[in-house]
Amino acid sequence: MNQNEIVLLDGIFSPGEATHLLYSFLDFKIRYHQMEIFSAQELSSTADVSHNHQRLHELMQARKQLRQILDQAEKKDRQLSLKSVVQIEEHFG
């Protein structure tokens, strides 16, 4: 792993634990984009929030997909391996 990578998750979790961890993250990201849309529209009625709307849609779809995965794991009484690494890159401009 390079110095610009941070391991956030790396372990085995029950479906309940995975639900709590992953929904907390997804719900935070959903609220973030909702607030960005609200804030931008409060400042300017012509603000371009198309990226935020697109991400919001993608996150809602991910939430539905996650629910299916977690439901299946719970029905099968399976543990889940979760791994998440954040890669950080600098951009100029």
C-alpha positions as MATLAB code, in Angstrom:
seq = 'MNQNEIVLLDGIFSPGEATHLLYSFLDFKIRYHQMEIFSAQELSSTADVSHNHQRLHELMQARKQLRQILDQAEKKDRQLSLKSVVQIEEHFG';
ca = [
       0.000    0.000    0.000;
       1.363    3.457   -0.783;
       1.351    6.388    1.622;
      -1.642    7.955   -0.114;
      -3.919    5.032    0.698;
      -5.885    4.640    3.891;
      -7.571    1.386    4.890;
     -11.004    2.192    6.292;
     -12.471   -1.297    6.499;
     -10.843   -4.697    6.451;
     -12.644   -7.451    8.259;
     -15.438   -9.976    8.574;
     -18.820   -8.651    9.704;
     -22.290   -9.984   10.380;
     -25.023   -8.719    8.052;
     -26.255   -6.480   10.892;
     -22.808   -4.964   11.452;
     -22.289   -4.531    7.712;
     -25.681   -2.854    7.427;
     -24.815   -0.404   10.175;
     -21.376    0.433    8.747;
     -22.338    0.710    5.103;
     -25.692    2.434    5.577;
     -24.057    4.979    7.885;
     -21.576    5.821    5.145;
     -24.127    5.845    2.324;
     -26.626    7.891    4.324;
     -23.900   10.418    5.139;
     -23.003   10.752    1.446;
     -26.684   11.086    0.499;
     -27.195   13.849    3.085;
     -24.000   15.539    1.898;
     -25.252   15.796   -1.687;
     -28.721   16.850   -0.562;
     -27.174   19.665    1.476;
     -24.894   20.681   -1.403;
     -27.938   20.948   -3.682;
     -29.887   22.929   -1.088;
     -26.969   25.275   -0.324;
     -26.181   25.923   -3.983;
     -29.821   26.645   -4.798;
     -30.122   28.981   -1.817;
     -27.147   30.986   -3.097;
     -28.189   31.011   -6.736;
     -31.290   29.771   -8.503;
     -29.108   29.035  -11.552;
     -26.479   26.975   -9.706;
     -25.362   23.864  -11.572;
     -26.093   20.965   -9.258;
     -26.340   18.315  -11.969;
     -23.309   16.459  -10.597;
     -24.906   16.348   -7.148;
     -28.199   15.085   -8.572;
     -26.352   12.401  -10.539;
     -24.367   11.268   -7.477;
     -27.527   11.277   -5.386;
     -29.215    8.993   -7.917;
     -26.159    6.685   -8.009;
     -26.003    6.499   -4.215;
     -29.711    5.670   -3.965;
     -29.205    2.878   -6.512;
     -26.195    1.619   -4.544;
     -28.336    1.606   -1.388;
     -30.940   -0.602   -3.102;
     -28.258   -2.964   -4.399;
     -26.649   -3.108   -0.961;
     -29.990   -3.959    0.640;
     -30.343   -6.963   -1.698;
     -26.826   -8.193   -0.910;
     -27.306   -7.799    2.839;
     -30.735   -9.467    2.779;
     -29.318  -12.469    0.913;
     -26.403  -12.802    3.339;
     -28.784  -12.643    6.282;
     -31.129  -15.267    4.770;
     -28.148  -17.585    4.215;
     -26.775  -16.796    7.697;
     -23.451  -15.707    6.185;
     -20.743  -13.343    7.383;
     -19.481  -10.670    4.996;
     -15.947   -9.602    4.179;
     -15.711   -5.835    3.810;
     -12.650   -4.063    2.450;
     -12.406   -0.365    1.720;
      -9.299    1.574    0.783;
      -9.310    5.310    0.092;
      -6.775    6.427   -2.499;
      -5.771   10.073   -2.308;
      -4.333   11.876   -5.322;
      -3.428   15.516   -5.743;
      -4.798   17.433   -8.729;
      -3.571   20.754   -9.964;
      -5.716   23.498  -11.353;
];
